[in-house]
Amino acid sequence: MAVIDGLTALVSANARPIVQTSFRSFPPAYPLLHINAYSNALAKAVRPEDVDPVLQVTLPDEPTACCHLQHRSLTFLCPISGYRECCVLTAVLYDELTFPARHPS
């Protein structure tokens, strides 16, 4: 299974980041590029549901994508780099957010 580069939580109403994990292997602007890609796609969409769940993010040195998922009043962004399976990552995130009882603490 692939590993995500980090995780950013945004307030869905205004797409402002409220918390994120560490992106140690990446420059400080890396999560901001993905937040901007999501915000731009959201601004172009008629409805938030119309935004593609996997967005390509253009960086000069390697391919990246931004998987996102809305849950209640938050939107979670999962930037991924290189050639990884976006659908698997999105499915795992959806499962964790939607069915927490499946995964006892």
C-alpha positions in Angstrom: 0.0 0.0 0.0 1.2 3.5 -0.8 2.1 6.1 1.8 0.6 9.6 1.8 2.9 12.6 1.9 0.8 14.2 4.7 -2.7 15.2 5.5 -4.3 18.7 5.7 -7.7 19.5 7.1 -9.6 22.4 5.7 -12.9 24.1 6.8 -15.1 23.1 3.9 -17.0 26.4 3.9 -14.0 28.6 3.0 -11.2 26.0 2.2 -8.9 27.4 4.9 -6.5 25.0 6.5 -6.9 24.4 10.2 -4.4 21.7 10.8 -1.9 19.5 9.0 0.6 16.8 9.6 4.3 17.3 9.0 5.6 17.2 5.5 9.2 16.5 6.5 10.5 15.3 3.1 9.1 18.3 1.2 9.6 22.1 1.1 7.3 24.3 3.2 5.4 25.4 0.1 4.4 21.8 -0.9 1.2 21.6 1.1 0.2 25.1 0.0 0.5 24.1 -3.7 -2.1 21.4 -3.0 -4.4 23.6 -1.0 -4.2 26.2 -3.9 -4.9 23.5 -6.5 -8.0 22.4 -4.5 -9.2 26.0 -3.9 -8.8 26.8 -7.6 -10.8 23.7 -8.7 -13.4 24.5 -6.1 -13.7 28.1 -7.4 -14.3 26.8 -11.0 -16.9 24.2 -10.0 -20.6 24.9 -9.9 -21.0 22.7 -6.8 -18.3 21.4 -4.4 -19.3 17.8 -5.4 -18.3 18.6 -9.0 -14.6 18.8 -8.1 -12.7 15.8 -9.3 -11.7 13.7 -6.2 -8.1 13.4 -7.5 -6.5 16.6 -8.8 -3.2 16.8 -10.7 -0.8 19.3 -9.2 2.0 20.5 -11.4 5.5 20.6 -9.9 8.7 20.9 -11.9 10.5 17.8 -10.5 7.9 15.0 -10.1 4.3 14.2 -10.6 2.0 14.9 -7.7 -1.7 14.7 -7.0 -4.1 15.9 -4.4 -6.8 13.5 -3.2 -9.5 15.1 -1.3 -12.6 14.0 0.7 -15.3 16.1 2.5 -16.6 14.8 5.8 -19.2 16.9 7.6 -17.7 20.5 7.9 -14.1 19.5 7.0 -12.3 18.6 3.8 -9.3 16.4 4.0 -6.5 16.8 1.4 -4.0 14.0 0.9 -1.1 15.1 -1.3 0.8 12.2 -2.9 3.9 12.3 -4.9 5.4 10.0 -7.5 3.4 7.1 -9.0 1.0 5.9 -6.3 -2.5 4.5 -6.4 -4.8 7.5 -5.7 -8.0 5.4 -5.6 -6.7 3.2 -2.8 -5.7 6.2 -0.7 -9.0 7.9 -1.2 -10.9 4.7 -0.4 -8.9 4.2 2.8 -9.5 7.8 3.9 -13.2 7.5 3.2 -13.5 4.3 5.1 -11.7 5.8 8.2 -13.9 8.8 8.2 -17.2 7.2 7.5 -17.0 4.0 9.5 -14.8 4.6 12.6 -16.6 1.8 14.5 -14.9 -0.7 12.2 -11.5 0.2 13.7 -11.7 0.0 17.5 -9.0 2.0 19.4 
